[in-house]
Amino acid sequence: MAELRALVVVLGDQLDLDAAAFDGFDASGDAVWMAEVVEESTHVWSSKPRTALFLSAMRHFALALDAARRPLHYTRLEAPGNAGSLAGQLQADILRLKPSRLVMTAPGDWRVLEAIKAVAERSGLSLDVREDRHFFSSMADFAAHAKGRKSLRMEYFYREQRKRHDVLMQGDEPIGGQWNFDADNREAFGAGGPGAVPPRTRFEPDDVTREVIALVNTRFAHHPGRLDSFAWPVTRAQALRSLHAFIQDRLPLFGRFQDAMWPGDPWLYHAHLSAALNLKLLNPREVVTAAEAAHRDGHATLSSVEGFIRQILGWREYVRGVYWTQMPAYLERNALDAQQDLPAWFWTGDTDMACLRDALTQTLAHGYANHIQRLMVTGLYTLMLGVQPKQVHAWYLAVYVDAVEWVELPNTLGMSQYADGGVMGSKPYIATGKYIQRMSPHCKGCRYDPAQRSGDSACPFTTLYWDFLMRHASALARNPRMALQVKNVARLTDAQKQAVSERAAAIRLGGVGLQTVAKVDLLSFDEATD
């Protein structure tokens, strides 16, 4: 065997032929390393859609590497002797291939980076970790932004990004005279519903994906989720088609209805591009450029385009900066001392709360939910219930196809659960069931009343809202954005407070919100829900 100069490590979320790891790649002396390992689906109880998306996209990328004539050492999940972990498989292949050094693009997961560093050290090899160019800002850029600031706020970072990259700008001023059109983007659908929403861009599974689906259904038979509707983009060509379809069909109304929900309709006007972006099948620059062009051409309003670009150029970059500047201690944050277990029905959708049932069953079917369902339905419920933040994090990382830890953890632990005490956001996002009633018709078909905070018919969201305020009153009163809400607690009589507390205790014991069906065995998910 010829001497191997460099072994280029490519992870499942680094599927880009132009990644920094390939700079200087020489096919005569270098090779690419990829591996499918069971640990990446079991360190959290990864859903079938999430696992299938990663495996299918990886196998399609292997074909792209072959077409580009880049030597590849690829270990499939079902390969004899598969070590079962990235570290174990890389260690075994280093012994076999004897490379002179390792090269990789910076991972999106602290756990994985530390594991690969340890392998390199044990093997006596240098590890060249290169900046991930799939972002507008580097970690050095974010650290410079954060230096000297008492608190971090996305809006200030976003404005800097707009100026630096000349996005939606006229000289030094934002197009339209304001930076943020969020107030214009909060409409709910009327009584008639969303109407004829352009269909989701679907990609019927090819032979590679069908093989993966069969493998996942066999190897991970007891994992949550279903694959009968799997249609995600798994190649760069498909991802580009998804981007084009969104810009043409859904972006014009994206902003207006981005916070709206409708029962039984998971897709609405959303982009469905986050998984392709996070796998690096799309570059955020081409996504922002396409959206900006849609405004320039008069195809989409400024409020829609700005609202979408803010998610890519602002929020996505911001959460990555928070993750890498706060880890590893960030994972252990629990500012509200939340210790409740995650309800078992989060893995089945088996609840009589209409909004949660819709969000959870949709998530398990498709590996997808929009940002409002994540923040203001599933996340809101676990926050006010008081679920231990690491359990909430593990659930989000497990069930969503776009979940990579750098983006999922800060959004979940910080933005959704306020477990970081205000690093990500300036206040906990809490609301009664009336918020869900305003943004969707779920409450019309639910047995719970969002206007009631106690009693058998009280909406658990409303009960838990008041209970949350009472439990954390002293801490929240010091937050200027929460002071008014906390003052409302003083209007309650002692009897009303007692009724709320008793109802909240019943919810935490699991006696409220469950469907009246047989108890579900979490290790037999498919059999229990078919």
Salt bridges, closest charged atoms under 4 A:
ASP16 OD2 - HIS134 NE2 3.17
ASP23 OD2 - ARG133 NH1 2.63
ASP30 OD2 - ARG5 NH2 2.52
GLU36 OE2 - ARG59 NE 2.72
GLU40 OE1 - ARG111 NH2 2.98
GLU78 OE1 - ARG59 NH2 2.98
GLU78 OE2 - ARG76 NH1 3.68
ASP93 OD1 - ARG96 NH2 3.16
ASP109 OD2 - ARG111 NH2 3.53
GLU114 OE2 - LYS117 NZ 3.72
ASP128 OD2 - ARG101 NH1 3.91
ASP128 OD2 - ARG130 NE 2.97
GLU131 OE2 - ARG320 NH2 3.57
ASP132 OD2 - LYS280 NZ 2.70
ASP141 OD2 - ARG164 NH2 2.90
GLU155 OE2 - ARG159 NE 3.03
GLU160 OE1 - HIS145 ND1 2.92
GLU160 OE2 - ARG149 NH2 3.05
ASP182 OD2 - ARG186 NH2 2.75
ASP182 OD1 - ARG310 NH1 3.67
GLU187 OE1 - ARG256 NE 3.10
GLU204 OE2 - ARG202 NH2 3.18
ASP206 OD2 - HIS60 NE2 2.67
ASP207 OD1 - ARG210 NH2 2.18
GLU211 OE1 - ARG59 NH1 3.52
GLU211 OE1 - ARG76 NH1 3.22
ASP228 OD1 - ARG226 NE 3.56
ASP259 OD1 - HIS371 NE2 3.06
GLU286 OE2 - ARG236 NH1 2.86
GLU306 OE1 - ARG310 NH2 2.75
GLU332 OE2 - LYS390 NZ 3.16
ASP352 OD2 - ARG447 NE 3.31
ASP358 OD2 - HIS442 NE2 3.22
ASP402 OD2 - ARG374 NH2 3.13
GLU405 OE2 - HIS393 NE2 3.50
GLU408 OE1 - HIS393 ND1 2.71
ASP467 OD2 - ARG471 NE 2.78
ASP467 OD2 - ARG508 NH2 2.72
ASP526 OD2 - LYS48 NZ 2.36
ASP530 OD1 - ARG226 NH1 3.10
